[in-house]
Amino acid sequence: MCALGGFVAGDRALLRAAGSPRAIEILADGSAKCLFANGESAILGPGRVTRSWVALPLRAARRRASLLVVAGMLAPNDFRRLRLWARWGRLPDPAALERP
């Protein structure tokens, strides 16, 4: 049980780091960027998409990395929008995103 507590503490510490991602913005021009806790941002490229996760490459000048987003991290509609953007590089008409 102690090892599990140490893992959880380390996991939470990573989320508080200056370089940890805070938000993903999909802009009107079809591009997207990731905002970090320290105020920096990186352009996101379309990535690999499955039903349960999306892997997005970060195009930052200083580092080469990817951002992995799994289904439980976002609200279902937000995750669906991210999956659509990552696959097609744009979002459909907002009326098409509303499910009956």
C-alpha positions in Angstrom: 0.0 0.0 0.0 2.9 2.3 0.7 4.2 1.9 -2.8 0.8 2.8 -4.3 0.8 5.9 -2.2 4.2 6.9 -3.5 3.1 6.3 -7.1 0.0 8.5 -6.6 2.1 11.3 -5.0 4.5 11.2 -7.9 1.7 11.2 -10.4 0.1 14.3 -8.8 3.5 16.0 -8.6 3.9 15.6 -12.4 0.6 17.4 -12.9 1.8 20.4 -10.9 5.1 20.8 -12.9 5.7 24.0 -14.9 5.8 22.0 -18.1 2.6 20.0 -17.6 -0.3 20.7 -20.1 -3.3 22.7 -18.9 -5.5 23.1 -21.9 -5.9 22.3 -25.6 -7.3 25.1 -27.8 -8.7 24.4 -31.2 -8.6 27.7 -33.1 -11.0 29.0 -35.7 -8.4 28.6 -38.5 -8.3 24.8 -37.8 -5.0 24.8 -35.9 -4.6 23.7 -32.3 -2.2 24.4 -29.5 -1.4 23.0 -26.1 -1.1 25.5 -23.2 1.3 24.6 -20.4 1.3 25.6 -16.7 4.3 27.9 -17.2 2.5 30.0 -19.9 4.3 28.5 -22.9 2.4 26.9 -25.7 3.1 24.4 -28.5 1.4 23.7 -31.8 -0.4 20.4 -32.0 -0.3 18.3 -35.2 -3.0 15.8 -36.2 -2.1 12.5 -34.5 -3.1 9.0 -34.0 -6.7 8.3 -33.1 -8.5 5.4 -31.6 -11.9 5.0 -29.9 -10.3 5.4 -26.4 -7.3 7.7 -26.9 -5.7 10.4 -29.0 -1.9 10.9 -29.3 -1.0 14.4 -30.6 2.6 15.4 -31.5 3.8 18.6 -30.0 5.6 20.9 -32.4 7.7 23.0 -30.0 11.0 24.6 -30.7 12.7 23.2 -27.6 11.4 19.7 -27.3 9.9 16.8 -29.3 7.1 15.1 -27.5 3.5 13.9 -27.8 0.4 14.5 -25.7 -1.7 11.4 -24.9 -5.4 12.1 -24.1 -7.6 9.2 -23.0 -11.4 9.2 -23.0 -11.8 9.7 -19.2 -9.8 12.9 -19.2 -12.5 15.0 -21.0 -16.2 15.2 -21.2 -17.6 12.9 -23.9 -18.5 15.7 -26.3 -15.1 17.4 -25.9 -13.3 14.1 -26.4 -15.3 13.5 -29.6 -14.4 17.0 -30.9 -10.7 16.3 -30.2 -10.9 12.9 -32.0 -12.6 14.5 -35.0 -10.0 17.3 -35.1 -7.1 14.9 -34.7 -8.3 12.7 -37.5 -9.4 15.3 -40.1 -7.5 18.5 -39.0 -10.7 20.5 -38.7 -14.1 20.4 -36.9 -17.4 19.8 -38.6 -20.3 22.3 -38.4 -21.3 22.8 -34.8 -24.9 21.5 -35.5 -23.4 18.2 -36.7 -21.7 17.7 -33.4 -24.9 17.7 -31.4 -26.2 14.2 -30.9 -29.9 13.6 -30.5 
